[in-house]
Amino acid sequence: MEEVEKYALRWRGRRLGPYSKEEIDRKLDEHELGMGHEISYQDKWMTLQEFFAALQAAEPKQSTMPMHADPGGSMPPSAKAPLGQPKARQVISLPVTSTAPRPSPSLNLPALAQTKGKANPARRRLIYAFLAIALGFLGVHNYYARNWLTGLLQFLLSIATFLLGFGIIAPWLWAWVEALVVRRDGHGLEMI
């Protein structure tokens, strides 16, 4: 009896097999293996896709028979594969892409300022501080720095404390602290 060549497979470092070529074909057809599995062939590891490409290149050209199924039975019986022989496998070459994560464009803050150009100029810190000291109880400085929610909260706090009889001292102190501490605007860009 003829000795069948068997191959070792691996997937993410775990070894599988050994399997014959027919077993590998069957496992591929049943989706137990993928073309990304690696196989030991000629003393080196390669993907199953590369393995089948190497086998196809090594085989002599038999005929230019189409590799798709014949549902209507229009192919002559002599062109069909005899029983017991594996079906011809079409190997599709896919481009190799990097699996490294790409940086998020939203996190690239200097690029954001450059791409927006004049529509998104950097805010001036001196103007921000002046607005915080002069009109900070209304939250105007936060509107200038594109911190809409913080500006709205300061405005509402001013109204609430004024109506309760406490005046506007608490929101104004909050604004003065922000004038000293805040360095970035609402988009995360450094104020100049």
C-alpha positions in Angstrom: 0.0 0.0 0.0 1.2 3.5 -0.9 2.4 5.7 2.0 0.4 8.9 2.3 2.3 12.1 3.1 1.1 13.7 6.3 1.5 17.3 7.4 1.7 19.0 10.8 -0.6 22.1 11.2 -0.6 24.9 13.7 -2.9 27.6 14.7 -1.8 30.4 17.1 1.1 28.3 18.3 -0.9 25.1 19.0 0.1 22.1 16.9 -2.5 19.9 15.1 -2.2 16.8 13.1 -0.5 15.2 11.3 -3.1 15.2 8.5 -3.0 14.0 4.9 -3.8 16.4 2.1 -7.2 14.8 1.7 -8.0 15.3 5.4 -6.9 18.9 5.1 -9.2 19.3 2.1 -12.1 17.8 4.0 -11.5 20.0 7.1 -11.3 23.0 4.9 -14.6 22.1 3.2 -16.2 21.6 6.6 -14.8 24.9 7.9 -12.8 23.2 10.6 -9.6 24.8 9.2 -9.0 28.2 7.6 -6.6 29.3 5.0 -4.7 31.2 7.8 -3.7 28.0 9.5 0.0 27.2 9.1 1.4 24.0 7.7 4.9 22.5 7.9 6.0 21.9 4.3 9.5 21.5 3.1 10.9 22.2 6.5 9.3 25.6 6.9 6.0 26.9 8.2 3.6 28.6 5.7 -0.1 29.3 5.5 -2.4 26.8 3.9 -3.0 29.4 1.1 0.7 29.5 0.4 0.9 25.7 0.6 -1.9 25.2 -2.0 -0.3 27.8 -4.2 3.0 25.9 -4.1 1.3 22.6 -4.8 -0.6 24.2 -7.7 2.7 25.6 -9.1 4.4 22.2 -8.8 1.6 20.3 -10.5 1.8 20.1 -14.3 -1.0 21.9 -16.1 -3.6 19.3 -17.0 -6.4 21.2 -18.7 -8.0 24.6 -18.7 -11.2 23.1 -17.2 -13.3 25.5 -15.1 -13.1 25.0 -11.4 -16.7 25.7 -10.5 -19.4 23.2 -9.9 -21.6 22.0 -12.8 -25.1 22.3 -11.4 -26.9 21.8 -14.7 -24.9 18.7 -15.8 -23.8 20.4 -19.0 -20.2 19.2 -18.7 -19.5 16.0 -20.4 -18.8 13.1 -18.0 -15.2 12.8 -19.2 -14.5 16.4 -17.9 -15.9 15.7 -14.4 -13.6 14.5 -11.7 -13.9 10.7 -11.1 -15.2 9.6 -7.7 -12.7 9.2 -4.9 -10.4 12.0 -6.2 -10.4 15.4 -4.4 -12.1 18.3 -6.1 -9.8 20.9 -7.7 -9.2 23.8 -5.2 -9.1 27.3 -6.5 -6.4 29.3 -4.7 -7.2 33.0 -4.4 -4.3 35.3 -3.5 -5.3 38.0 -1.1 -3.2 41.1 -0.3 -1.5 41.0 3.0 -2.6 43.8 5.3 -1.3 44.9 8.6 -3.2 43.9 11.7 -1.6 46.6 13.8 -4.2 49.0 15.2 -4.5 52.3 13.5 -4.4 55.4 15.5 -7.7 57.1 16.0 -8.0 60.3 14.0 -9.9 61.9 17.0 -6.8 61.4 19.2 -4.5 63.2 16.9 -5.0 66.6 18.3 -2.3 68.7 16.5 -3.5 67.2 13.2 -7.1 68.2 14.0 -6.0 71.8 14.4 -4.1 71.7 11.1 -7.0 70.1 9.1 -9.6 72.6 10.4 -7.3 75.5 9.4 -8.9 78.9 9.9 -12.3 77.5 10.8 -10.9 76.2 14.0 -8.3 78.7 15.2 -6.5 78.2 18.5 -8.0 80.2 21.4 -6.0 82.9 23.2 -5.4 82.3 26.8 -5.2 86.0 27.7 -8.7 86.6 26.2 -10.0 83.5 28.1 -8.6 84.8 31.4 -10.0 88.3 30.8 -13.4 86.9 30.1 -13.2 84.7 33.2 -12.4 87.7 35.5 -14.9 90.1 33.9 -17.9 87.9 33.0 -16.9 84.6 34.5 -20.1 84.3 36.6 -22.1 84.1 33.3 -19.7 81.4 31.9 -18.8 83.6 28.9 -15.1 82.4 29.1 -16.2 78.8 28.7 -18.3 79.6 25.6 -15.2 81.3 24.2 -13.2 78.1 24.9 -15.9 75.8 23.4 -16.8 74.3 26.8 -20.5 74.8 26.2 -21.8 72.5 29.0 -19.5 74.1 31.6 -20.5 77.6 30.5 -24.2 76.6 30.7 -23.7 75.2 34.2 -22.0 78.4 35.4 -24.8 80.5 34.0 -27.5 78.4 35.6 -25.6 78.3 38.9 -25.4 82.1 38.8 -29.1 82.4 38.3 -29.8 79.9 41.1 -27.5 81.5 43.7 -28.8 85.0 42.8 -32.4 83.9 43.2 -31.6 82.2 46.5 -30.1 85.4 47.8 -26.4 84.3 47.8 -25.3 86.6 45.0 -22.9 85.5 42.2 -19.8 85.0 44.3 -19.6 81.2 44.0 -19.7 81.0 40.2 -17.3 84.0 40.0 -14.8 82.3 42.2 -15.2 79.1 40.1 -14.4 81.2 36.9 -11.3 82.8 38.5 -9.9 79.4 39.4 -10.5 78.3 35.8 -8.7 81.4 34.6 -5.6 80.2 36.4 -5.9 76.4 35.8 -7.4 75.7 32.4 -4.9 75.4 29.5 -6.9 73.6 26.8 -10.1 74.5 25.0 -13.2 72.3 24.6 -11.6 70.4 21.7 -8.5 69.6 23.7 -6.3 72.1 21.8 -3.7 74.0 23.8 -4.6 77.7 24.1 -1.9 80.1 23.0 
